[in-house]
């Protein structure tokens, strides 16, 4: 389960990076990014241009990224419950009381 969620998380992270890099800044003309006039970019993404489509996709992918992040944190915390820290193990070993068994001389 952990490996599947981790794989999805890595793919979504890469997709989120690509989506953010594809978007143009405020005030930038979408047609200049595609090497044509304003009409060519509107024909590809509709009359609203690429801004609303890419913004919506970025929001969806970011939501999936947050969900997978929280899922990985939960799975990791559940796996870590069975482990003790080295300091706790050393303290437990140091506080072991000797038994009342008789000592046999050599």
C-alpha positions as a printed Julia matrix, in Angstrom:
106×3 Matrix{Float64}:
   0.0     0.0     0.0
   2.79    2.4     0.94
   4.63    1.82   -2.34
   1.49    2.44   -4.41
   0.69    5.71   -2.66
   4.32    6.77   -2.91
   4.37    6.06   -6.66
   1.18    8.08   -7.19
   2.62   10.86   -5.02
   5.8    11.09   -7.1
   3.87   11.14  -10.39
   1.51   13.82   -9.08
   4.46   15.88   -7.81
   6.1    15.78  -11.23
   2.81   16.68  -12.93
   2.3    19.59  -10.53
   5.76   20.94  -11.32
   5.09   20.7   -15.06
   1.7    22.4   -14.75
   3.15   25.3   -12.79
   5.99   25.76  -15.27
   3.63   25.7   -18.27
   1.47   28.53  -16.93
   2.21   32.06  -18.03
   2.56   34.94  -15.65
   0.01   37.67  -15.1
  -0.06   40.08  -17.99
   1.67   37.67  -20.36
  -0.11   37.05  -23.63
  -1.09   33.4   -24.11
  -0.61   33.69  -27.86
   3.04   34.67  -27.44
   3.7    31.43  -25.6
   2.46   29.41  -28.56
   4.18   31.45  -31.24
   1.02   32.76  -32.85
  -1.58   35.44  -32.55
  -4.29   35.6   -29.93
  -6.71   33.6   -32.08
  -4.54   30.45  -32.18
  -4.38   30.11  -28.42
  -8.11   30.66  -28.13
  -8.82   27.93  -30.63
  -6.75   25.42  -28.62
  -8.14   26.19  -25.14
 -11.44   27.86  -25.99
 -12.42   31.51  -25.79
 -11.13   31.87  -22.21
  -7.59   31.0   -23.22
  -5.29   28.61  -21.36
  -5.47   30.38  -18.0
  -8.65   28.88  -16.6
  -7.9    25.35  -17.85
  -4.36   25.29  -16.44
  -5.46   26.93  -13.18
  -8.2    24.37  -12.71
  -5.86   21.46  -13.5
  -3.24   22.85  -11.12
  -5.82   23.1    -8.34
  -6.97   19.51   -8.91
  -3.43   18.12   -9.03
  -2.45   20.14   -5.93
  -5.42   18.69   -4.05
  -4.38   15.16   -5.02
  -0.82   16.0    -3.92
  -2.03   17.13   -0.48
  -4.2    14.03   -0.06
  -1.33   11.7    -0.94
   0.96   13.65    1.4
  -1.44   13.19    4.3
  -1.93    9.53    3.4
   1.82    8.92    3.38
   2.17   10.68    6.74
  -0.59    8.52    8.24
   0.84    5.27    6.85
   4.31    6.24    8.06
   3.06    6.99   11.55
   1.26    3.64   11.7
   4.43    1.81   10.65
   6.52    3.71   13.2
   4.31    2.75   16.16
   5.92   -0.68   16.39
   9.45    0.69   16.64
  11.25    2.11   19.68
  14.0     4.64   19.59
  17.57    3.64   20.35
  17.57    5.82   23.48
  14.48    4.06   24.86
  15.97    0.63   24.17
  19.22    1.61   25.92
  17.33    2.97   28.92
  15.25   -0.2    29.14
  18.36   -2.37   29.0
  20.07   -0.32   31.72
  17.15   -0.61   34.13
  16.92   -4.4    33.99
  17.02   -5.64   37.58
  19.01   -8.74   38.42
  16.99  -11.78   39.3
  17.03  -13.43   42.73
  18.63  -16.57   41.34
  21.36  -18.11   43.49
  24.94  -17.41   42.49
  26.98  -20.52   41.8
  30.65  -20.11   42.69
  33.31  -21.32   40.27
